[in-house]
C-alpha cells in the first residue's frame, strides 16, 4: 500500500532531476518507487543501503545512479579478506625523499559502491564509519577530507546467506535509508529478458545532471519548509518507538533528523516547498526499517515497524 502511495507522487519541476529518474527507470525496469526513494536519499545528502538477494539489480542501480549524476565513481568489492587500508589507502616509504607518501585508496571518490558490504569482516566495515559521518578519513594521524558531494551506496545480501557478517547497529545507523528491490513484476521481467543487456545500456549512458546541479538541489532540500506541526508529528513517531513495549530500543535523534531530511527531499521531488505528513509517511519505511527491531515474545506475529508507526501515531 505504501509503495502504491509513493507512485502517486510524480513531477518535481526540475528537468535534470526528471531526466535522471526517466533514464534510471529505462534500465532498472519496474522499480520506479525504489529508484525515486534512492534519489531522494542522495538529495538529502544521505548514504544508501540496498538489500536483497543476488541478481535483482542492486549493483546495477548503484552504477546507474552514479553515472546519471555525473560523479566520480569507485567500486569496492567487499570480501572476507578485505583490509581497512584497501579502502582508505596506505603510506609507502619513498626512498628518493626519505619519507612516507600516502597513496589514497578508492574511498577518495564522490560515489563509493560498497558491493556486498556484509561479506567483509567488521574490521573492514568499520573503515567506512568516519568517512560516512564526517566526510573525512584519518590515516597515520593525518585527517584528509573527502570529495564533495560524497555518497556511499552499499549493497547487502540477506544475513541468512553463507559468508555474511551482520552490520552492527552503529554502521546501519550511518545509512540514511535502506531500500529493497525485490523481484520484478511479470511485464518488467519479460521486457528485461527480451531487451538489451543492462551492462551495454550503462556503457552508453550519459550524465543527466552535473555535480553543480546536484549540490544546488541539495541546498534547495534544506530550504523546504518544515512546520511546527510537522515536527510534532515526527516527535510523536519517535516517542512511540521509545515506550519499550514493541521495540528493543527507540529511534535516536539522528534517526529523527533522517526522517525530516528525507521528507524534505521527497517534498522537493514532488514539486512542493513545504513538507506534508504524507512525505514523512512515504520515507518512514526506508528510514526506520533498518533501525528498529521488534521485541521478541512467544506467539507474537511479525509486523512491519513502519506500518506499525503509521497506524499507531495520528497526524496532528
C-alpha positions in Angstrom: 0.0 0.0 0.0 2.8 2.4 0.8 4.5 1.6 -2.5 1.3 2.5 -4.4 1.1 5.7 -2.4 4.7 6.5 -3.4 3.9 6.1 -7.1 1.3 8.8 -6.9 4.0 11.5 -6.2 5.4 12.4 -9.6 6.8 15.5 -11.2 9.4 17.7 -9.5 9.6 20.8 -11.7 13.4 20.1 -12.1 14.1 18.9 -15.7 17.5 17.4 -14.9 16.0 15.5 -11.9 13.2 14.2 -14.1 15.8 13.1 -16.7 17.7 11.2 -14.0 14.5 9.3 -13.0 13.4 8.6 -16.5 16.8 7.3 -17.6 17.1 5.1 -14.5 13.7 3.7 -15.0 14.6 2.8 -18.5 17.4 0.5 -17.2 16.0 -0.8 -13.9 12.6 -1.9 -15.0 9.5 -1.9 -12.8 11.2 -0.3 -9.8 10.0 3.3 -10.0 9.3 3.6 -6.3 12.7 2.3 -5.2 14.5 4.4 -7.7 12.7 7.5 -6.6 13.5 6.7 -2.9 17.2 6.2 -3.7 17.4 9.6 -5.5 15.6 11.2 -2.5 18.2 9.7 -0.2 21.1 11.2 -2.3 19.4 14.6 -2.5 19.1 14.5 1.3 22.9 14.0 1.5 22.5 10.6 2.9 24.1 7.2 2.3 22.0 4.4 0.8 21.9 0.7 1.7 20.3 -1.6 -0.9 19.4 -5.0 0.5 18.2 -8.1 -1.4 19.2 -11.4 -2.8 21.9 -11.5 -5.6 20.8 -10.9 -9.1 17.9 -8.4 -8.7 19.8 -5.3 -9.8 21.4 -3.9 -6.7 24.8 -3.2 -8.2 23.3 -2.1 -11.5 21.1 0.5 -9.7 24.2 1.9 -7.9 26.2 2.2 -11.1 23.3 3.8 -12.9 22.8 6.5 -10.2 26.5 7.3 -10.1 26.6 7.7 -13.9 23.5 9.8 -14.3 24.6 12.1 -11.5 27.9 12.7 -13.3 30.0 11.9 -10.3 33.4 10.2 -9.9 32.7 6.5 -9.2 34.7 3.7 -7.5 33.5 0.2 -6.8 34.9 -1.7 -3.8 34.2 -5.4 -3.8 33.9 -6.3 -0.1 35.3 -9.8 0.7 36.3 -11.6 3.9 40.0 -10.7 3.4 39.5 -7.0 2.7 41.5 -4.7 5.0 40.8 -1.1 6.0 44.0 0.0 4.1 42.4 -1.4 0.9 39.6 1.2 1.4 41.4 4.2 2.9 44.8 3.9 1.4 48.3 3.3 2.7 51.6 5.2 3.4 54.6 3.8 1.5 58.2 4.8 2.1 59.7 6.9 -0.7 63.5 6.4 -0.9 64.0 9.5 -3.0 62.5 11.8 -0.4 63.3 9.5 2.6 59.7 9.9 3.8 56.4 8.2 3.7 54.0 9.2 1.0 50.3 8.5 1.3 48.6 6.6 -1.6 44.9 7.3 -1.5 42.5 4.4 -1.6 39.2 4.1 -3.5 37.4 6.0 -0.7 38.6 9.2 -2.3 35.8 9.4 -4.8 32.4 11.1 -5.0 30.4 7.9 -5.2 31.6 4.7 -3.5 29.8 1.5 -4.3 30.5 -0.8 -1.3 29.4 -4.0 -3.1 28.2 -6.8 -0.8 29.3 -4.9 2.3 28.3 -7.6 4.7 30.7 -10.1 3.2 33.6 -8.2 4.8 34.7 -8.5 8.4 33.5 -5.9 11.0 37.1 -4.5 11.0 36.9 -3.7 7.3 33.3 -2.4 7.6 34.4 0.0 10.3 36.8 1.7 7.9 33.7 3.5 6.5 32.3 4.9 9.7 34.3 8.1 9.9 34.0 8.6 6.1 30.3 8.3 6.2 29.7 10.5 9.2 32.4 13.2 8.9 33.2 13.1 5.2 36.9 12.6 6.1 39.3 9.8 6.9 42.2 9.7 9.3 45.4 7.7 8.4 48.7 7.8 10.2 47.4 10.6 12.4 46.6 12.8 9.4 43.0 13.7 8.6 42.1 14.1 4.9 38.9 15.5 3.5 36.8 13.5 1.1 35.3 15.0 -2.1 32.0 16.9 -2.1 29.5 15.5 -2.8 30.4 12.2 -1.2 28.0 9.2 -1.2 28.3 5.6 -0.1 25.9 3.3 -1.9 26.2 -0.1 -0.3 24.6 -3.4 -1.4 23.9 -6.1 1.1 22.9 -9.8 0.8 20.4 -11.2 3.3 22.1 -12.1 6.5 21.0 -15.7 6.3 23.2 -16.3 3.3 26.5 -18.1 3.6 29.6 -15.9 4.2 27.9 -12.8 5.5 28.7 -10.7 8.6 25.7 -8.7 10.1 26.3 -5.0 10.0 26.5 -3.6 13.6 23.9 -1.0 14.6 26.4 1.8 14.5 27.1 1.0 10.9 23.5 0.7 9.9 22.7 4.0 11.5 25.1 5.7 9.1 22.8 4.9 6.2 20.0 7.4 5.9 17.8 4.9 4.0 17.6 1.2 3.2 15.6 0.0 0.1 14.8 -3.5 -1.1 14.3 -4.1 -4.8 12.6 -7.5 -4.8 11.6 -9.4 -7.9 10.3 -7.5 -10.9 6.7 -8.0 -11.9 5.8 -10.2 -14.9 5.8 -7.5 -17.6 9.0 -5.9 -16.4 10.8 -9.2 -16.2 9.6 -10.1 -19.7 10.9 -6.8 -21.1 14.2 -7.4 -19.2 14.6 -10.9 -20.7 13.9 -9.8 -24.2 15.8 -6.5 -24.0 19.4 -5.4 -24.4 22.0 -6.4 -21.8 21.9 -3.9 -18.9 25.7 -3.5 -18.9 25.6 -2.4 -22.6 22.9 0.1 -21.7 25.0 1.6 -18.9 28.1 1.8 -21.1 26.1 4.2 -23.4 24.5 6.1 -20.5 25.2 9.9 -20.4 25.1 12.0 -17.2 21.7 13.7 -16.8 22.9 16.1 -14.1 26.1 18.0 -13.3 27.7 17.9 -9.8 26.9 21.6 -9.5 23.2 21.0 -10.2 23.2 18.2 -7.6 24.7 20.5 -5.0 22.2 23.2 -5.8 19.3 20.7 -5.3 20.8 19.5 -2.0 20.8 23.1 -0.8 17.3 23.5 -2.0 16.2 20.5 0.0 17.4 22.2 3.2 15.2 25.2 2.4 12.0 23.1 2.1 9.7 24.4 4.9 9.0 22.2 7.9 6.2 23.5 10.1 6.0 23.1 13.9 3.0 20.8 13.5 5.1 18.5 11.2 7.9 18.5 13.8 5.3 17.5 16.4 4.3 14.6 14.2 7.9 13.4 13.8 8.5 13.6 17.5 5.3 11.6 18.2 6.6 8.9 15.8 9.9 8.8 17.6 8.3 8.8 21.1 6.2 5.8 20.1 9.3 3.7 19.4 10.7 4.5 22.9 7.8 3.3 25.1 9.5 -0.1 25.4 6.5 -2.2 24.6 7.2 -3.2 20.9 10.8 -2.3 20.1 14.1 -3.3 21.7 15.3 0.3 21.5 13.7 3.5 20.3 14.8 5.8 17.4 17.7 8.1 18.1 17.7 11.9 17.5 19.8 11.2 14.4 17.0 8.9 13.1 14.6 11.8 13.6 16.8 14.1 11.6 17.0 11.5 8.9 13.2 11.3 8.7 12.9 15.1 8.4 15.6 15.4 5.8 14.3 12.5 3.8 10.8 14.1 3.9 12.2 17.4 2.7 13.8 15.7 -0.2 10.6 13.8 -1.0 8.6 17.0 -1.0 11.1 18.7 -3.3 10.9 15.8 -5.7 7.1 16.2 -5.6 7.4 19.8 -6.6 6.5 21.3 -3.3 8.3 23.8 -1.0 6.7 22.5 2.3 6.7 19.1 3.9 3.4 17.3 4.3 2.7 14.4 6.7 2.4 12.2 3.6 6.0 13.0 2.8 7.0 11.7 6.2 4.9 8.6 5.8 6.5 8.0 2.3 10.1 7.9 3.7 9.5 6.3 7.1 9.8 2.7 5.7 13.2 3.4 4.2 14.5 5.4 7.1 13.4 3.3 10.1 13.2 -0.2 8.7 16.9 -0.9 9.4 17.0 1.0 12.7 14.1 -0.7 14.6 14.0 -4.3 15.9 10.8 -5.7 17.3 10.6 -7.2 20.8 10.5 -11.0 20.5 7.8 -12.7 22.5 6.3 -16.2 22.4 3.5 -16.4 19.9 3.9 -12.9 18.6 3.3 -12.3 15.0 5.9 -10.4 12.9 4.9 -6.9 12.0 6.3 -4.1 9.8 7.8 -1.4 12.0 6.9 1.4 9.5 3.3 0.2 9.2 3.1 0.0 13.0 4.3 3.5 13.4 2.0 5.0 10.7 -1.0 3.1 12.1 -0.3 3.9 15.8 0.5 7.6 15.6 -2.2 10.0 14.4 -1.4 13.0 12.3 -1.7 16.2 14.4 
